Amino acid sequence: MGSNVGTADRVIRIILGLAILSLLFILEGNLKYLGLIGLIPLITGLVKYCPLYSLFKINTCQKK
């Protein structure tokens, strides 16, 4: 499993993931658990691998 998420894509995913996770603290009731969706972009940004990118043969990493 090689990395397929580039640097700019990683930064965007991590920031977006943290922003969505903040909904856990902002929203009330059962609606706040939608913030857990933020784990998906956060984890894919941290591990530099996106399963959907592999499925569609997308690679945003710079070629070495």
Order of alpha helices (4+ residues) and beta strands (2+ residues): alpha-alpha-alpha-alpha
